[in-house]
């Protein structure tokens, strides 16, 4: 299939992708941003016992009836209980228990008075007002009752989820395995940033963008490195890791030049799904597959690689991981700058979205990337658009 619209390309790709259903059981502290593989219910009431919300004295409220500042009620302090301790005795008539915040309230007590509200004289306190049943009293299960579903399957865990699971005594959590994603670039002209740049070479920035962007989205990419412009060696290198990956994202080698090797690599290793998407930049993208993994070969031009990664790769990543937060969103916005170029074909240009308005970057060439540094959106310009003027309404892909 050739020359697909972006929407057709996305639908075609998603038809090739299945969500990873394999499960890992990992320590709770390693589950941040992972997707849970089953429902998690409360194993205990939380709090697990009636507890005091403050430092004070636990007693029976009926014995405070009639208490005033002029005629306070007297209670004997029989013991002291801090958080983490447990008082096994029983509070008798005219007795009280000195209690600290978070400590368990004895069954024979139904309220707590603040320590600053009483007068202390030796081993006795004097209560200057009446207390009510369950005053200053936190009930067992007040936060969460045993058996309640706390976190549902397919939830992406954040710090609050992890805290709740810890409060229920969960130390190992079942999560879906992360997809195994490899990234590589192609081109004899590419040099590693650690190398001295010789004549005719450029530094390999696309590899660093793709790997870092995957990390931003919550993945741990396999850094496959650079594939030289040699079909046989590229095939051998990819073939050597095909059992270790679910998705291979590459940049470069997708156009019609003498050293655009990915066409032959795809033919030798698997099956092409499509080549070319009706968009600018990044039109000559190749989607392909083997019986082991899915491949997405992006343009080697830096901004073209950026745009097609955002528009196509993120769709794949969303479905394969089950993480809906990865997918970009779109909205309408008002142009605060002009774009005077014609767009014979559908075009995506870099811009900055602020306060529902769109501000253009200075450069729009697909080989230029510096102006994408402050880019947080792409303007989706339909084919046949003459120009964009200040005040025009446009569709925006928020990144």
C-alpha positions as CSV (number, residue, x, y, z in Angstrom):
1,X,0.0,0.0,0.0
2,X,1.4,3.4,-0.9
3,X,0.4,7.1,-0.4
4,X,-1.9,6.6,2.6
5,X,-3.5,9.5,4.4
6,X,-2.3,9.9,8.0
7,X,-5.5,8.5,9.4
8,X,-5.4,5.5,7.1
9,X,-1.7,4.9,8.1
10,X,-2.6,5.0,11.8
11,X,-5.5,2.6,11.3
12,X,-3.3,0.3,9.3
13,X,-0.6,0.3,11.9
14,X,-3.0,-0.2,14.8
15,X,-4.5,-3.3,13.0
16,X,-1.0,-4.8,13.2
17,X,-0.5,-4.1,16.9
18,X,-1.7,-6.1,20.0
19,X,-1.5,-4.9,23.6
20,X,1.1,-6.9,25.5
21,X,-0.7,-9.1,28.0
22,X,2.3,-10.8,29.7
23,X,2.6,-9.9,33.4
24,X,5.5,-9.2,35.7
25,X,5.3,-9.2,39.5
26,X,7.6,-6.4,40.7
27,X,8.4,-4.7,44.0
28,X,5.9,-1.9,44.9
29,X,8.5,0.8,44.8
30,X,9.3,0.0,41.2
31,X,5.7,0.3,39.9
32,X,5.6,4.0,39.3
33,X,4.0,4.7,35.9
34,X,3.4,1.0,35.3
35,X,0.0,-0.5,34.3
36,X,-1.6,-2.8,36.8
37,X,-2.6,-6.2,35.4
38,X,-5.5,-6.9,37.8
39,X,-7.9,-5.3,40.3
40,X,-6.5,-4.6,43.7
41,X,-8.9,-4.6,46.7
42,X,-8.4,-3.6,50.3
43,X,-7.1,-6.4,52.4
44,X,-7.9,-4.7,55.7
45,X,-9.9,-1.8,57.1
46,X,-8.0,1.4,57.0
47,X,-7.5,2.5,59.7
48,X,-7.5,-1.0,61.0
49,X,-8.8,0.1,64.4
50,X,-10.6,3.0,66.0
51,X,-7.9,5.7,66.6
52,X,-7.3,9.1,68.0
53,X,-6.9,12.1,65.7
54,X,-5.0,14.1,68.3
55,X,-3.0,14.0,71.5
56,X,-5.2,13.9,74.5
57,X,-7.1,11.6,76.8
58,X,-9.5,8.8,75.9
59,X,-12.5,8.3,78.2
60,X,-16.3,7.7,78.3
61,X,-18.3,10.7,77.2
62,X,-21.3,9.8,79.5
63,X,-19.1,10.6,82.5
64,X,-18.6,14.2,81.3
65,X,-22.2,15.1,81.5
66,X,-22.7,18.2,83.6
67,X,-19.0,19.2,83.4
68,X,-18.3,22.9,83.4
69,X,-15.2,25.1,84.0
70,X,-16.5,25.8,87.5
71,X,-17.4,22.2,88.1
72,X,-15.0,20.0,86.1
73,X,-15.2,16.2,86.1
74,X,-12.2,14.3,87.5
75,X,-10.6,11.3,85.8
76,X,-7.6,9.2,86.9
77,X,-4.9,8.5,84.3
78,X,-4.3,4.8,84.4
79,X,-1.9,4.4,81.5
80,X,-0.3,6.0,78.4
81,X,-0.5,4.8,74.9
82,X,1.6,6.1,71.9
83,X,1.0,5.3,68.2
84,X,2.2,1.8,67.7
85,X,1.4,0.7,71.2
86,X,-1.7,-1.1,72.2
87,X,-3.6,-0.9,75.6
88,X,-5.0,-4.3,76.4
89,X,-6.8,-3.2,79.6
90,X,-10.2,-1.8,80.2
91,X,-10.9,1.8,81.2
92,X,-13.1,1.8,84.3
93,X,-15.5,4.5,85.6
94,X,-13.8,7.9,86.2
95,X,-10.6,6.6,84.5
96,X,-8.9,7.8,81.3
97,X,-6.1,6.8,79.1
98,X,-3.5,9.3,78.0
99,X,-3.4,8.8,74.2
100,X,-1.3,10.1,71.3
101,X,-2.3,10.9,67.7
102,X,-2.8,7.7,65.8
103,X,-3.0,5.3,68.8
104,X,-5.8,2.8,69.1
105,X,-8.8,4.0,71.2
106,X,-9.8,1.3,73.8
107,X,-13.2,-0.4,73.3
108,X,-14.3,1.0,76.7
109,X,-13.8,4.6,75.5
110,X,-15.9,6.6,73.0
111,X,-14.2,10.0,72.8
112,X,-11.0,11.8,73.2
113,X,-10.4,15.3,74.8
114,X,-7.5,17.4,73.7
115,X,-4.7,17.5,76.2
116,X,-4.6,21.3,76.1
117,X,-8.2,21.5,77.3
118,X,-7.7,19.7,80.6
119,X,-6.1,20.6,83.8
120,X,-3.6,18.1,85.1
121,X,-3.0,17.5,88.8
122,X,-0.7,14.6,89.5
123,X,-2.2,11.4,88.1
124,X,-5.6,13.1,87.5
125,X,-7.1,15.3,84.9
126,X,-10.1,17.7,85.2
127,X,-12.4,17.9,82.2
128,X,-14.1,21.4,82.0
129,X,-16.9,20.7,79.5
130,X,-19.2,17.9,78.2
131,X,-18.0,15.6,75.4
132,X,-20.2,13.8,73.0
133,X,-20.3,10.2,71.8
134,X,-17.5,9.6,69.2
135,X,-16.1,13.1,69.5
136,X,-12.5,13.3,68.3
137,X,-12.8,9.7,67.1
138,X,-11.6,8.1,63.9
139,X,-13.4,4.8,63.1
140,X,-11.9,1.6,61.8
141,X,-12.4,1.5,58.0
142,X,-13.2,5.2,57.9
143,X,-10.8,5.7,55.0
144,X,-11.2,2.4,53.3
145,X,-13.2,-0.7,54.2
146,X,-12.0,-4.2,53.7
147,X,-12.9,-5.7,50.3
148,X,-13.4,-2.4,48.5
149,X,-11.8,-2.2,45.0
150,X,-9.0,0.4,45.3
151,X,-7.3,0.2,42.0
152,X,-8.8,-1.3,38.8
153,X,-7.0,-3.3,36.2
154,X,-5.3,-1.1,33.5
155,X,-4.7,1.8,35.9
156,X,-1.4,3.6,35.4
157,X,0.1,3.9,38.9
158,X,1.1,7.2,40.4
159,X,2.5,8.1,43.8
160,X,-1.0,8.2,45.4
161,X,-1.8,4.7,44.1
162,X,1.4,3.3,45.4
163,X,0.8,4.9,48.8
164,X,-2.7,3.3,49.0
165,X,-1.3,-0.1,48.0
166,X,1.4,0.2,50.7
167,X,-1.2,1.1,53.3
168,X,-2.9,-2.3,52.5
169,X,0.3,-4.3,52.9
170,X,0.9,-5.0,49.2
171,X,4.7,-5.4,48.6
172,X,4.6,-7.0,45.1
173,X,2.3,-5.8,42.3
174,X,1.3,-7.5,39.1
175,X,1.9,-5.2,36.1
176,X,1.9,-5.6,32.4
177,X,5.3,-6.1,30.9
178,X,6.8,-3.1,29.1
179,X,7.2,-3.5,25.3
180,X,10.7,-4.1,24.2
181,X,11.5,-1.3,21.9
182,X,14.8,-0.9,19.9
183,X,16.0,2.3,18.2
184,X,18.5,2.6,15.5
185,X,19.6,5.2,12.9
186,X,21.1,4.5,9.4
187,X,23.8,6.3,7.5
188,X,27.5,6.2,6.9
189,X,27.5,10.0,7.4
190,X,26.6,9.7,11.0
191,X,29.1,10.2,13.8
192,X,28.7,9.6,17.5
193,X,28.8,12.8,19.6
194,X,31.9,11.5,21.4
195,X,33.9,11.4,18.1
196,X,35.7,14.1,16.3
197,X,33.7,15.3,13.3
198,X,35.5,14.6,10.1
199,X,34.7,16.1,6.7
200,X,31.3,15.1,5.3
201,X,30.0,13.7,8.6
202,X,27.2,14.9,10.9
203,X,26.5,14.0,14.4
204,X,23.8,11.4,15.0
205,X,21.1,13.4,16.7
206,X,18.1,11.3,15.7
207,X,19.1,8.3,17.7
208,X,19.4,10.4,20.8
209,X,16.0,12.0,20.2
210,X,14.2,8.7,19.7
211,X,15.8,7.0,22.7
212,X,15.2,10.0,25.0
213,X,11.6,10.5,23.8
214,X,10.9,6.9,24.6
215,X,12.2,7.4,28.1
216,X,10.1,10.5,28.5
217,X,7.1,8.4,27.6
218,X,8.0,5.8,30.2
219,X,9.9,3.1,28.2
220,X,13.5,1.8,28.5
221,X,14.6,1.5,24.9
222,X,17.3,-0.8,23.6
223,X,19.9,1.4,22.0
224,X,20.7,-0.4,18.8
225,X,23.0,2.2,17.5
226,X,23.8,3.1,13.9
227,X,23.3,0.9,10.9
228,X,25.8,1.4,8.1
229,X,24.6,1.8,4.6
230,X,25.1,-1.9,3.8
231,X,22.1,-4.0,3.3
232,X,23.7,-7.3,4.4
233,X,25.2,-6.1,7.6
234,X,22.1,-4.2,8.5
235,X,20.0,-7.3,8.0
236,X,22.4,-9.4,10.1
237,X,22.4,-6.9,12.9
238,X,18.6,-6.7,13.0
239,X,18.2,-10.4,12.6
240,X,20.5,-11.0,15.6
241,X,18.0,-9.3,18.0
242,X,14.7,-10.1,16.5
243,X,13.7,-12.4,19.3
244,X,14.4,-9.6,21.9
245,X,12.2,-6.9,20.6
246,X,8.5,-6.1,19.9
247,X,9.1,-2.8,18.0
248,X,12.0,-1.4,16.0
249,X,12.0,2.3,15.2
250,X,14.7,3.5,12.8
251,X,15.5,6.8,11.1
252,X,17.0,7.3,7.7
253,X,17.3,5.1,4.5
254,X,13.6,5.4,3.5
255,X,13.7,7.6,0.4
256,X,14.8,6.8,-3.1
257,X,18.5,7.6,-3.0
258,X,21.4,5.2,-3.7
259,X,21.9,4.4,-0.1
260,X,18.3,4.3,1.1
261,X,18.8,0.7,2.3
262,X,15.6,0.2,4.3
263,X,13.6,-0.9,1.3
264,X,15.9,-3.9,0.7
265,X,16.3,-4.5,4.4
266,X,12.5,-4.8,4.8
267,X,12.2,-7.0,1.7
268,X,14.9,-9.4,3.1
269,X,13.7,-9.6,6.6
270,X,9.9,-9.3,6.5
271,X,6.9,-7.7,4.8
272,X,6.3,-4.0,4.0
273,X,2.9,-2.8,5.3
274,X,3.1,0.6,3.6
275,X,5.5,3.2,2.2
276,X,4.7,6.9,2.1
277,X,2.1,8.9,4.0
278,X,0.4,11.9,2.4
279,X,2.0,14.5,4.7
280,X,4.9,16.9,5.0
281,X,7.4,16.4,6.5
282,X,8.2,12.7,6.8
283,X,6.2,11.4,3.8
284,X,8.6,8.5,3.0
285,X,8.0,6.5,6.2
286,X,8.0,2.7,5.9
287,X,5.9,0.5,8.1
288,X,6.9,-3.2,8.1
289,X,6.8,-6.4,10.0
290,X,8.3,-9.8,10.6
291,X,6.7,-12.7,12.5
292,X,8.7,-11.4,15.5
293,X,8.3,-7.6,15.6
294,X,6.8,-4.5,14.0
295,X,9.1,-2.0,12.3
296,X,8.7,1.7,11.7
297,X,11.3,3.4,9.6
298,X,11.2,7.2,9.8
299,X,12.8,9.8,7.6
300,X,16.4,10.8,8.4
301,X,15.7,14.5,8.4
302,X,15.6,15.5,12.1
303,X,12.2,17.4,12.1
304,X,10.6,14.8,9.8
305,X,11.7,12.1,12.2
306,X,10.3,14.1,15.1
307,X,6.9,14.7,13.4
308,X,6.4,11.1,12.3
309,X,7.5,9.8,15.7
310,X,4.9,12.0,17.4
311,X,2.1,11.3,14.9
312,X,2.7,7.6,14.2
313,X,5.0,6.0,16.8
314,X,3.0,7.3,19.7
315,X,-0.1,5.6,18.3
316,X,1.7,2.3,18.3
317,X,3.1,2.8,21.7
318,X,-0.3,3.7,23.2
319,X,-1.9,0.4,22.0
320,X,1.1,-1.9,22.6
321,X,1.5,-0.7,26.2
322,X,-2.1,0.0,27.1
323,X,-1.1,3.4,28.4
324,X,-3.7,5.9,27.1
325,X,-1.7,8.9,28.5
326,X,0.9,8.4,25.8
327,X,-1.5,9.5,23.0
328,X,-1.4,13.1,22.0
329,X,-4.4,15.3,22.1
330,X,-5.7,17.9,19.7
331,X,-7.7,21.1,19.9
332,X,-8.6,24.3,17.9
333,X,-6.6,27.4,18.5
334,X,-6.1,30.9,17.0
335,X,-3.1,31.9,15.0
336,X,-1.1,34.7,16.6
337,X,1.5,34.6,13.7
338,X,1.3,34.4,9.9
339,X,2.4,31.5,7.8
340,X,2.6,32.7,4.2
341,X,3.6,29.5,2.4
342,X,1.2,27.5,0.4
343,X,0.4,24.0,1.4
344,X,-0.4,21.9,-1.7
345,X,-0.3,18.8,0.5
346,X,-1.2,18.3,4.1
347,X,1.5,19.9,6.2
348,X,2.5,19.8,9.9
349,X,4.5,22.8,11.1
350,X,6.1,23.3,14.5
351,X,4.6,26.0,16.8
352,X,4.2,27.0,20.4
353,X,0.7,26.8,22.0
354,X,0.1,29.5,24.7
355,X,-3.2,30.7,26.1
356,X,-5.2,29.1,23.3
357,X,-3.1,30.9,20.7
358,X,-0.4,29.7,18.3
359,X,3.0,31.3,17.8
360,X,5.1,30.1,15.0
361,X,8.8,29.1,15.2
362,X,11.3,30.7,12.8
363,X,12.3,27.7,10.8
364,X,10.2,25.1,9.1
365,X,12.6,23.0,7.0
366,X,12.5,19.3,7.8
367,X,16.3,19.2,8.1
368,X,16.3,21.9,10.8
369,X,15.7,20.9,14.4
370,X,16.8,23.8,16.6
371,X,13.5,25.7,16.3
372,X,11.7,22.6,17.6
373,X,13.2,23.1,21.0
374,X,10.3,25.3,22.2
375,X,7.8,23.5,20.0
376,X,4.9,22.0,22.0
377,X,2.5,21.4,19.2
378,X,2.1,20.8,15.5
379,X,-0.3,22.8,13.3
380,X,-2.3,20.4,11.1
381,X,-2.7,22.4,7.8
382,X,-5.0,20.8,5.2
383,X,-3.9,20.3,1.6
384,X,-4.7,23.2,-0.6
385,X,-4.4,25.8,2.0
386,X,-3.0,29.1,0.6
387,X,-1.7,30.6,3.8
388,X,-2.5,31.1,7.5
389,X,-3.3,34.6,8.7
390,X,-3.4,36.1,12.2
391,X,-6.8,35.2,13.7
392,X,-7.4,32.1,11.7
393,X,-8.6,29.0,13.5
394,X,-6.5,26.0,13.1
395,X,-6.3,22.4,14.3
396,X,-3.4,21.8,16.7
397,X,-1.8,18.5,17.8
398,X,-0.6,19.0,21.4
399,X,2.6,17.2,22.1
